[in-house]
Amino acid sequence: MKGVCIQGVTGSIGSQTLAVTDLHPDRFKVVAVSAGSDVAALAEVCRRYQPQIAVIADQQRYADAKTKIAAIAPATEVLAGPQSLCEIAVQPNVDLVVAAIVGAAGLPSTLAAAQAGKVLLLANKEALVMAGDLVMAAAAESGATLLPIDSEHNGLFQCLPDGQADPSLGVDKLWLTASGGPFLRWSAADIDNATVAQAVAHPNWDMGRKISVDSATLMNKGLEVIEAQRLFGYAEDRIGVLVHPQSIVHALVEYCDGSFLAHLGAPDMRTPIAHALGWPDRIDSAVRHLDLTKLSQLQFEPPDIERFPCLDLAYQALRAGDSAPIALNAANEVAVEGFLNGGIGFTSISAVVAETLRQLPVSSPSDLESVLAVDAESRRYAQAAIGRFTRH
């Protein structure tokens, strides 16, 4: 029986993690959970799973959370605030930490889990984008096991020898696939007028609003390129992206002899979650199995960076190194929020990110405090840039 801490339990990844643990009550016990501000959803999780600790990150909702949870899960300790997210990640009865908080907010608790030597199931790609060196070094020093649960990185992990992209093992290039999002066949003019409802309507995956917008801009794939570099150590010119509208092939590894190994599966996040939860064993995910006889075609094409410049901006940030990926992520979070709130248009997301990258001086943060300082400064630059693209 393994104790599981689910950070971001009320989100898409968190709820799907619960669905997989439900299939294996003899293997997993949910002992700690956290949510951002959704008290009702967190309380319902506590009613169903009776965890030892629950955290509401929004401290202003602490009293409400404590009252509601005490009434239905009296043995659950209720905490609040960002520091509490770190505290639950290092509890002695926690074996597995699912890092599913969206955005930069998930970095401190992810780093804490790595420092504590936990088995870390990583869905929060921003942690590695912002502080990949810190997280990977902490994991190496503590003996933590880092298992990616992004479908693409999980696919790479499964196709690589022992999960390692070692050139001595004959690995030549890593390939991530992208569905292309809802605007794949749209003209540039139509994309410019895209609405929020259209941007969050992903054709294949069930994801939250922010990640759905990132998928529509291809920024999600750009962040994943940076994450792949952090995880597997390859330079950006050996990490490629293929648009694959069917979302059946999630990743490919190209070997020096010309062969490819590909990871295929239904577009369902329960598959990589189950792989990481059960690793090194295979466990049931309740995901439908592919019927290969019904796959009429698998299409692949290069991404169009003219219509989707965010992917190219991510490559630029990765090449620049140091603080540039932090600025990229921070500016994107600010810009996406501006779009979701109706303040800027869809194509202004990339414009805000590009302007922030141009204006922000590159620095070399060496610890969590300096990383967060760059993040805060980048957000100020991005917020100022948003003012120049605001809809009137």
TIVOKOL-220097 format. One record per residue (C-alpha): x, y, z; residue number from 1; residue in three letters. Coordinates in Angstrom, 1 decimal, m for minus. Example, Ala and Ser with C-alpha at 12.3 -4.5 7.8 and 13.67 -1.06 7.14 Angstrom:
SITE     px     py     pz num residuo
SITE   12.3   m4.5    7.8   1     ala
SITE   13.7   m1.1    7.1   2     ser
This chain:
SITE     px     py     pz num residuo
SITE    0.0    0.0    0.0   1     met
SITE    1.5    3.3   m1.1   2     lys
SITE    0.5    6.7    0.3   3     gly
SITE   m0.3    9.2   m2.4   4     val
SITE   m0.2   13.0   m2.2   5     cys
SITE   m2.1   14.7   m5.1   6     ile
SITE   m1.3   18.3   m5.6   7     gln
SITE   m4.0   20.0   m7.6   8     gly
SITE   m6.5   17.2   m6.8   9     val
SITE   m9.6   19.1   m8.1  10     thr
SITE   m8.1   19.7  m11.6  11     gly
SITE   m8.2   17.5  m14.7  12     ser
SITE   m5.0   15.5  m13.8  13     ile
SITE   m6.0   15.2  m10.1  14     gly
SITE   m9.4   13.9  m10.8  15     ser
SITE   m8.1   11.3  m13.3  16     gln
SITE   m5.4   10.2  m10.8  17     thr
SITE   m8.2    9.6   m8.3  18     leu
SITE  m10.0    7.5  m11.0  19     ala
SITE   m7.0    5.3  m11.4  20     val
SITE   m6.4    4.9   m7.7  21     thr
SITE  m10.1    3.9   m7.4  22     asp
SITE   m9.3    0.8   m9.5  23     leu
SITE   m6.6   m0.3   m7.1  24     his
SITE   m7.7    0.2   m3.5  25     pro
SITE   m5.2   m2.5   m2.4  26     asp
SITE   m2.3   m0.5   m3.9  27     arg
SITE   m2.9    3.1   m3.1  28     phe
SITE   m4.2    5.3   m0.3  29     lys
SITE   m4.8    9.0   m0.8  30     val
SITE   m3.3   10.5    2.3  31     val
SITE   m2.8   14.2    1.3  32     ala
SITE   m4.5   16.5   m1.2  33     val
SITE   m4.5   20.1   m2.2  34     ser
SITE   m6.6   22.5   m4.2  35     ala
SITE   m6.2   26.1   m5.2  36     gly
SITE   m9.5   27.8   m4.3  37     ser
SITE  m12.3   25.4   m5.0  38     asp
SITE  m13.5   24.6   m1.5  39     val
SITE  m16.6   22.6   m2.5  40     ala
SITE  m14.6   20.3   m4.8  41     ala
SITE  m11.9   19.8   m2.2  42     leu
SITE  m14.5   19.0    0.5  43     ala
SITE  m16.0   16.4   m1.8  44     glu
SITE  m12.6   14.7   m2.3  45     val
SITE  m12.2   14.7    1.5  46     cys
SITE  m15.6   13.1    2.0  47     arg
SITE  m14.8   10.3   m0.5  48     arg
SITE  m11.2    9.6    0.5  49     tyr
SITE  m10.8   10.8    4.1  50     gln
SITE   m7.2   11.9    3.6  51     pro
SITE   m4.9   12.7    6.6  52     gln
SITE   m4.3   16.3    5.4  53     ile
SITE   m6.0   18.7    2.9  54     ala
SITE   m4.6   22.0    1.8  55     val
SITE   m6.5   25.0    0.3  56     ile
SITE   m3.8   27.2   m1.3  57     ala
SITE   m6.0   30.3   m1.1  58     asp
SITE   m5.6   31.4    2.5  59     gln
SITE   m8.7   33.6    2.4  60     gln
SITE  m10.8   30.4    1.9  61     arg
SITE   m9.3   28.6    4.9  62     tyr
SITE  m12.1   29.2    7.4  63     ala
SITE  m14.7   28.0    4.8  64     asp
SITE  m12.6   25.0    3.9  65     ala
SITE  m12.1   24.0    7.6  66     lys
SITE  m15.8   24.3    8.4  67     thr
SITE  m16.9   22.3    5.4  68     lys
SITE  m14.3   19.6    5.7  69     ile
SITE  m14.7   19.2    9.4  70     ala
SITE  m18.3   18.4    9.0  71     ala
SITE  m17.7   15.4    6.6  72     ile
SITE  m14.1   14.4    7.3  73     ala
SITE  m13.4   15.2   10.9  74     pro
SITE  m10.1   13.3   11.0  75     ala
SITE   m8.7   15.4    8.1  76     thr
SITE   m6.3   18.2    9.1  77     glu
SITE   m7.0   21.3    7.1  78     val
SITE   m4.1   23.6    6.2  79     leu
SITE   m3.8   26.7    4.0  80     ala
SITE   m1.3   28.7    2.0  81     gly
SITE    1.6   28.0   m0.4  82     pro
SITE    4.0   26.7    2.3  83     gln
SITE    1.5   24.0    3.3  84     ser
SITE    1.7   22.7   m0.3  85     leu
SITE    5.4   21.9    0.5  86     cys
SITE    4.6   20.5    3.9  87     glu
SITE    2.3   17.8    2.6  88     ile
SITE    4.7   16.8   m0.1  89     ala
SITE    7.3   15.7    2.4  90     val
SITE    5.1   13.9    4.9  91     gln
SITE    6.7   10.5    6.0  92     pro
SITE    3.6    8.5    5.0  93     asn
SITE    3.7    9.9    1.4  94     val
SITE    5.4    7.7   m1.0  95     asp
SITE    4.1    9.1   m4.3  96     leu
SITE    3.6   12.8   m5.0  97     val
SITE    1.5   13.8   m8.0  98     val
SITE    2.6   17.3   m9.1  99     ala
SITE   m0.5   18.5  m10.9 100     ala
SITE   m0.7   22.2   m9.9 101     ile
SITE   m0.9   24.2  m13.1 102     val
SITE    1.7   26.9  m13.6 103     gly
SITE    4.5   28.4  m11.6 104     ala
SITE    2.6   27.9   m8.4 105     ala
SITE    3.5   24.2   m8.5 106     gly
SITE    7.3   24.8   m8.5 107     leu
SITE    8.0   25.1   m4.7 108     pro
SITE    6.1   21.9   m3.7 109     ser
SITE    7.6   20.0   m6.7 110     thr
SITE   11.1   21.0   m5.6 111     leu
SITE   10.3   20.1   m2.0 112     ala
SITE    9.2   16.6   m3.1 113     ala
SITE   12.3   16.1   m5.1 114     ala
SITE   14.5   17.2   m2.2 115     gln
SITE   12.7   14.8    0.1 116     ala
SITE   13.5   11.8   m2.1 117     gly
SITE    9.9   11.0   m3.1 118     lys
SITE    8.6    9.2   m6.2 119     val
SITE    7.5   12.3   m8.1 120     leu
SITE    4.9   12.0  m10.8 121     leu
SITE    5.3   15.2  m12.7 122     leu
SITE    2.4   16.8  m14.6 123     ala
SITE    3.6   20.3  m13.8 124     asn
SITE    5.9   21.0  m16.8 125     lys
SITE    6.4   24.6  m15.6 126     glu
SITE    8.6   23.4  m12.7 127     ala
SITE   11.1   22.0  m15.1 128     leu
SITE   10.8   24.9  m17.5 129     val
SITE   11.5   27.4  m14.7 130     met
SITE   14.0   25.4  m12.6 131     ala
SITE   14.9   22.2  m14.3 132     gly
SITE   18.5   22.2  m13.1 133     asp
SITE   17.4   22.7   m9.5 134     leu
SITE   14.7   20.0   m9.6 135     val
SITE   16.9   17.4  m11.4 136     met
SITE   19.9   18.1   m9.1 137     ala
SITE   17.7   17.8   m6.0 138     ala
SITE   16.3   14.5   m7.3 139     ala
SITE   19.8   13.2   m8.0 140     ala
SITE   21.1   14.2   m4.5 141     glu
SITE   18.1   12.8   m2.6 142     ser
SITE   17.5    9.7   m4.7 143     gly
SITE   14.1   10.8   m5.7 144     ala
SITE   12.5    9.0   m8.7 145     thr
SITE   11.0   11.4  m11.3 146     leu
SITE    8.4    9.9  m13.6 147     leu
SITE    6.8   12.2  m16.2 148     pro
SITE    3.0   11.9  m16.7 149     ile
SITE    2.6   14.3  m19.6 150     asp
SITE    1.6   11.8  m22.3 151     ser
SITE    4.5   12.8  m24.6 152     glu
SITE    7.3   12.6  m22.0 153     his
SITE    5.8    9.5  m20.5 154     asn
SITE    5.8    8.0  m24.0 155     gly
SITE    9.5    9.0  m24.5 156     leu
SITE   10.3    7.5  m21.1 157     phe
SITE    8.8    4.2  m22.2 158     gln
SITE   10.5    4.2  m25.6 159     cys
SITE   14.0    5.0  m24.3 160     leu
SITE   16.5    2.4  m23.0 161     pro
SITE   15.9    2.6  m19.2 162     asp
SITE   14.2    5.9  m19.7 163     gly
SITE   17.5    7.5  m20.6 164     gln
SITE   18.4    9.5  m23.8 165     ala
SITE   22.0    8.4  m23.8 166     asp
SITE   23.7    8.9  m27.2 167     pro
SITE   25.9    5.9  m26.4 168     ser
SITE   22.7    3.8  m26.5 169     leu
SITE   22.1    4.8  m30.1 170     gly
SITE   19.4    7.4  m29.5 171     val
SITE   19.5   10.1  m32.2 172     asp
SITE   16.5   12.3  m31.7 173     lys
SITE   13.4   12.7  m29.6 174     leu
SITE   10.0   13.6  m31.2 175     trp
SITE    7.0   15.0  m29.4 176     leu
SITE    3.6   15.1  m31.2 177     thr
SITE    1.0   17.8  m31.1 178     ala
SITE   m2.6   17.5  m32.1 179     ser
SITE   m2.4   21.0  m33.6 180     gly
SITE   m5.3   22.1  m31.4 181     gly
SITE   m8.7   23.5  m32.5 182     pro
SITE   m7.2   26.0  m35.0 183     phe
SITE   m5.0   23.6  m36.9 184     leu
SITE   m6.7   24.3  m40.3 185     arg
SITE   m7.8   27.9  m39.6 186     trp
SITE   m6.4   30.8  m41.5 187     ser
SITE   m4.3   33.4  m39.8 188     ala
SITE   m7.2   35.9  m40.0 189     ala
SITE   m9.7   33.5  m38.4 190     asp
SITE   m7.2   32.7  m35.6 191     ile
SITE   m6.9   36.4  m34.9 192     asp
SITE  m10.6   36.5  m34.1 193     asn
SITE  m10.8   33.3  m32.1 194     ala
SITE  m13.0   33.3  m29.0 195     thr
SITE  m12.3   31.9  m25.6 196     val
SITE  m14.9   29.2  m26.1 197     ala
SITE  m13.3   28.1  m29.4 198     gln
SITE   m9.8   28.1  m27.9 199     ala
SITE  m10.7   25.9  m24.9 200     val
SITE  m12.6   23.3  m27.1 201     ala
SITE   m9.7   20.9  m27.6 202     his
SITE  m10.6   18.3  m30.2 203     pro
SITE   m9.0   15.3  m28.5 204     asn
SITE   m8.0   15.8  m24.9 205     trp
SITE   m9.9   16.6  m21.7 206     asp
SITE   m7.8   19.4  m20.2 207     met
SITE   m8.3   22.6  m18.1 208     gly
SITE   m8.8   26.0  m19.7 209     arg
SITE   m5.2   27.3  m19.3 210     lys
SITE   m3.6   24.2  m20.8 211     ile
SITE   m6.3   24.0  m23.6 212     ser
SITE   m5.3   27.6  m24.6 213     val
SITE   m1.6   26.6  m24.5 214     asp
SITE   m2.5   23.7  m26.8 215     ser
SITE   m4.3   26.1  m29.2 216     ala
SITE   m1.2   28.4  m29.4 217     thr
SITE    1.3   25.5  m29.4 218     leu
SITE    2.9   27.0  m26.4 219     met
SITE    2.1   23.8  m24.5 220     asn
SITE    4.3   22.0  m27.0 221     lys
SITE    7.0   24.6  m26.6 222     gly
SITE    7.0   24.1  m22.9 223     leu
SITE    7.1   20.4  m23.4 224     glu
SITE   10.2   20.8  m25.6 225     val
SITE   11.9   22.6  m22.8 226     ile
SITE   10.7   19.9  m20.3 227     glu
SITE   12.1   17.2  m22.5 228     ala
SITE   15.5   18.9  m22.6 229     gln
SITE   15.5   19.1  m18.8 230     arg
SITE   14.4   15.5  m18.4 231     leu
SITE   16.5   13.8  m21.0 232     phe
SITE   19.5   16.2  m21.5 233     gly
SITE   19.3   16.6  m25.3 234     tyr
SITE   20.0   20.0  m27.0 235     ala
SITE   17.0   21.7  m28.7 236     glu
SITE   18.1   20.7  m32.2 237     asp
SITE   17.6   17.0  m31.3 238     arg
SITE   14.1   17.5  m29.9 239     ile
SITE   11.5   17.8  m32.7 240     gly
SITE    7.8   18.4  m32.9 241     val
SITE    5.4   16.7  m35.3 242     leu
SITE    1.7   17.8  m35.7 243     val
SITE   m0.3   14.6  m35.5 244     his
SITE   m4.1   15.4  m35.5 245     pro
SITE   m5.2   12.0  m34.4 246     gln
SITE   m3.3   12.1  m31.0 247     ser
SITE   m2.7    8.4  m31.2 248     ile
SITE    1.1    8.5  m31.4 249     val
SITE    2.3   10.5  m28.4 250     his
SITE    6.0   10.4  m28.8 251     ala
SITE    8.7    8.8  m30.9 252     leu
SITE   12.4    8.0  m30.4 253     val
SITE   14.6    8.0  m33.4 254     glu
SITE   17.7    5.8  m33.3 255     tyr
SITE   21.0    6.1  m35.1 256     cys
SITE   20.2    3.0  m37.3 257     asp
SITE   17.2    4.7  m38.8 258     gly
SITE   14.6    2.9  m36.7 259     ser
SITE   11.9    4.6  m34.7 260     phe
SITE   10.1    3.4  m31.5 261     leu
SITE    6.7    5.0  m31.1 262     ala
SITE    4.3    5.1  m28.1 263     his
SITE    0.7    4.7  m29.1 264     leu
SITE   m2.5    4.9  m27.1 265     gly
SITE   m5.9    6.4  m26.8 266     ala
SITE   m5.8   10.1  m26.0 267     pro
SITE   m6.6    9.6  m22.3 268     asp
SITE   m4.4   10.9  m19.5 269     met
SITE   m5.3    7.9  m17.3 270     arg
SITE   m2.8    5.8  m19.4 271     thr
SITE    0.4    7.7  m18.4 272     pro
SITE   m1.0    8.3  m14.9 273     ile
SITE   m1.4    4.5  m14.4 274     ala
SITE    2.0    3.8  m15.9 275     his
SITE    3.7    6.2  m13.4 276     ala
SITE    1.6    5.1  m10.4 277     leu
SITE    2.3    1.5  m11.0 278     gly
SITE    5.9    1.8  m12.3 279     trp
SITE    7.8   m0.5  m12.7 280     pro
SITE    4.7   m2.7  m12.8 281     asp
SITE    1.8   m2.3  m15.3 282     arg
SITE   m1.6   m1.7  m13.8 283     ile
SITE   m5.1   m1.3  m15.3 284     asp
SITE   m6.2    2.2  m16.2 285     ser
SITE   m9.7    1.4  m17.5 286     ala
SITE   m8.8    3.2  m20.7 287     val
SITE  m10.2    1.7  m23.9 288     arg
SITE   m7.6   m0.2  m25.9 289     his
SITE   m6.9    0.9  m29.5 290     leu
SITE   m8.4   m1.2  m32.3 291     asp
SITE   m5.6   m0.8  m34.8 292     leu
SITE   m7.8   m2.2  m37.6 293     thr
SITE  m10.0    0.9  m37.2 294     lys
SITE   m7.2    3.4  m37.5 295     leu
SITE   m7.7    4.5  m41.1 296     ser
SITE   m4.7    6.9  m41.1 297     gln
SITE   m2.0    8.4  m39.0 298     leu
SITE   m1.0   11.9  m40.3 299     gln
SITE    2.2   13.8  m39.5 300     phe
SITE    3.2   17.2  m40.6 301     glu
SITE    5.6   20.0  m39.5 302     pro
SITE    4.2   22.7  m37.2 303     pro
SITE    3.4   26.1  m38.8 304     asp
SITE    5.3   28.6  m36.7 305     ile
SITE    4.0   31.5  m38.8 306     glu
SITE    0.5   30.9  m37.6 307     arg
SITE    1.6   29.5  m34.2 308     phe
SITE    4.7   31.5  m33.2 309     pro
SITE    4.6   30.4  m29.6 310     cys
SITE    6.4   27.2  m30.4 311     leu
SITE    9.3   29.1  m32.0 312     asp
SITE    9.4   31.5  m29.0 313     leu
SITE    9.9   28.5  m26.8 314     ala
SITE   12.8   27.2  m28.9 315     tyr
SITE   14.3   30.7  m28.8 316     gln
SITE   14.0   30.8  m25.0 317     ala
SITE   15.6   27.3  m24.7 318     leu
SITE   18.5   28.4  m26.9 319     arg
SITE   19.0   31.6  m24.9 320     ala
SITE   19.0   29.6  m21.6 321     gly
SITE   19.5   31.0  m18.1 322     asp
SITE   16.4   33.0  m17.2 323     ser
SITE   14.7   33.1  m20.6 324     ala
SITE   12.5   30.0  m20.1 325     pro
SITE   11.3   31.5  m16.8 326     ile
SITE   10.3   34.7  m18.6 327     ala
SITE    8.7   32.7  m21.4 328     leu
SITE    6.5   30.8  m18.9 329     asn
SITE    5.6   33.8  m16.8 330     ala
SITE    4.7   36.0  m19.7 331     ala
SITE    2.6   33.2  m21.2 332     asn
SITE    0.7   32.7  m17.9 333     glu
SITE   m0.1   36.4  m17.7 334     val
SITE   m1.0   36.6  m21.4 335     ala
SITE   m3.3   33.5  m21.3 336     val
SITE   m5.1   34.9  m18.2 337     glu
SITE   m5.5   38.2  m20.1 338     gly
SITE   m7.1   36.3  m23.0 339     phe
SITE   m9.3   34.1  m20.8 340     leu
SITE  m10.6   37.3  m19.1 341     asn
SITE  m11.4   38.9  m22.4 342     gly
SITE   m8.7   41.6  m22.1 343     gly
SITE   m6.6   40.7  m25.2 344     ile
SITE   m7.1   38.7  m28.4 345     gly
SITE   m5.8   35.3  m29.1 346     phe
SITE   m2.9   36.3  m31.2 347     thr
SITE   m1.8   38.9  m28.7 348     ser
SITE   m0.8   36.0  m26.4 349     ile
SITE    2.3   35.4  m28.5 350     ser
SITE    2.9   39.1  m29.0 351     ala
SITE    3.0   39.7  m25.2 352     val
SITE    5.4   36.8  m24.7 353     val
SITE    7.7   38.0  m27.5 354     ala
SITE    7.8   41.5  m26.2 355     glu
SITE    8.6   40.3  m22.7 356     thr
SITE   11.5   38.1  m24.0 357     leu
SITE   12.9   41.0  m25.9 358     arg
SITE   12.8   43.5  m23.0 359     gln
SITE   13.7   41.4  m20.0 360     leu
SITE   17.4   41.2  m19.3 361     pro
SITE   18.7   37.6  m19.1 362     val
SITE   20.2   36.6  m15.7 363     ser
SITE   21.4   33.4  m14.2 364     ser
SITE   19.2   32.4  m11.2 365     pro
SITE   20.9   29.8   m9.0 366     ser
SITE   18.3   29.0   m6.3 367     asp
SITE   14.5   28.9   m5.8 368     leu
SITE   14.4   32.5   m4.4 369     glu
SITE   16.2   33.9   m7.5 370     ser
SITE   14.0   31.8   m9.9 371     val
SITE   10.9   33.2   m8.2 372     leu
SITE   12.3   36.7   m8.4 373     ala
SITE   12.8   36.4  m12.2 374     val
SITE    9.3   35.0  m12.4 375     asp
SITE    7.8   38.0  m10.6 376     ala
SITE    9.8   40.5  m12.7 377     glu
SITE    8.7   38.7  m15.9 378     ser
SITE    5.1   39.0  m14.9 379     arg
SITE    5.5   42.7  m14.3 380     arg
SITE    7.0   43.1  m17.8 381     tyr
SITE    4.2   41.0  m19.3 382     ala
SITE    1.5   42.9  m17.5 383     gln
SITE    2.8   46.1  m18.9 384     ala
SITE    3.0   44.6  m22.4 385     ala
SITE   m0.7   43.5  m22.0 386     ile
SITE   m1.7   47.1  m21.6 387     gly
SITE   m0.5   47.8  m25.1 388     arg
SITE   m2.6   45.0  m26.6 389     phe
SITE   m5.8   45.4  m24.6 390     thr
SITE   m9.0   45.3  m26.5 391     arg
SITE  m11.0   48.4  m26.6 392     his
